[in-house]
Amino acid sequence: MTIAQQMLAELQQEAVATRLTLAAVPMDNQDWKPHEKSMPLGALAKHVAEIYGWPKETVVYDELDFSKGDYTPKVAETTADLLALFDKCLETATTILSTTTDEEMHKPWTMRNGDMVYFTMPKMQVMRTWVLNHSVHHRAQLGVYLRLLGIAVPSTYGPTADQQ
């Protein structure tokens, strides 16, 4: 099993809990946030869904340069839209990671904004930190948002207080 296939297995395992969490997000309340400095619920949920598409940027390319980007935030007006976005991103990640070689995963990858380099590290490390860990971090944030909105928090690694 290649490094990418191992990471794909982990991404798919985490995707089960992530999809459950995204399915609980009330997209009719997208602008809600727990604090003025917090990201709005809808933006956070879309961010979580989009992270699952980041293996494309991480593995297919050797850098992400924000100064050259033409990123347009994804639109998801309903929970169904949000889940469709997530499913599409996961499908793309699955296709890419299924065929990525260990040699590719050892290559350096850089995140920059023009001349400002944020970091350079092997693609396998970027997958671990910037994709996998990042997605778990923001999924947990969504769980807190759900709790504060009085919505049952789905299971991630075992039953939640809502399921006991």
Residue pairs with C-beta under 8 A, 6 or more apart in sequence:
1 9
2 100
2 101
2 102
2 105
3 100
3 102
3 105
3 124
4 59
4 96
4 97
4 98
4 99
4 100
4 101
4 102
4 104
4 105
4 124
4 127
5 97
5 98
7 55
7 97
7 124
7 127
7 128
7 131
7 132
8 93
8 94
8 97
8 98
10 132
11 52
11 55
11 90
11 93
11 97
11 131
11 132
11 135
12 90
12 94
14 132
14 135
14 136
14 139
15 52
15 86
15 90
17 139
17 154
17 155
17 156
17 157
18 48
18 52
18 86
18 135
18 139
19 83
19 86
19 87
20 154
20 155
20 156
21 48
21 139
21 142
21 143
21 146
21 153
21 154
21 156
22 45
22 48
22 49
22 79
22 82
22 83
22 86
22 142
23 79
23 83
23 154
24 146
24 151
24 152
24 153
24 154
25 41
25 42
25 45
25 79
25 82
25 142
25 145
25 146
26 41
26 79
26 149
26 151
27 42
27 45
27 76
27 77
27 78
27 79
27 81
27 82
28 78
29 41
29 42
29 149
30 40
30 41
30 42
30 43
30 45
31 40
31 41
31 42
32 40
32 41
32 145
32 149
33 39
33 40
33 41
33 145
34 144
34 145
34 148
39 47
39 141
41 142
41 145
41 149
42 76
43 73
44 138
44 141
44 142
44 145
45 76
45 82
45 142
46 73
46 74
46 76
46 82
46 85
47 138
48 86
48 135
48 138
48 139
48 142
49 74
49 76
49 82
49 83
49 85
49 86
49 89
50 74
50 85
50 89
51 89
51 131
51 134
51 135
51 138
52 86
52 89
52 90
52 93
52 135
53 88
53 89
53 90
53 92
53 93
54 93
54 130
54 131
55 92
55 93
55 96
55 97
55 127
55 131
56 92
56 93
56 96
57 64
58 109
58 123
58 126
58 127
58 130
58 131
59 96
59 97
59 100
59 104
59 105
59 123
59 127
60 96
61 109
62 107
62 108
62 109
62 110
63 109
63 110
63 111
63 112
64 109
64 110
64 111
64 112
65 112
65 113
65 114
66 111
66 112
66 113
66 114
67 112
67 113
67 114
74 85
75 81
76 82
76 84
76 85
104 123
105 122
105 123
105 124
105 127
106 122
106 123
106 124
107 122
107 123
108 120
108 121
108 122
108 123
109 120
109 121
109 122
109 123
109 126
110 117
110 119
110 120
111 117
111 118
111 119
111 120
111 126
111 130
112 118
121 129
139 156
140 156
143 153
143 154
143 156
146 152
146 153
147 153
152 160
152 162
152 163
153 160
153 161
153 162
154 160
155 163
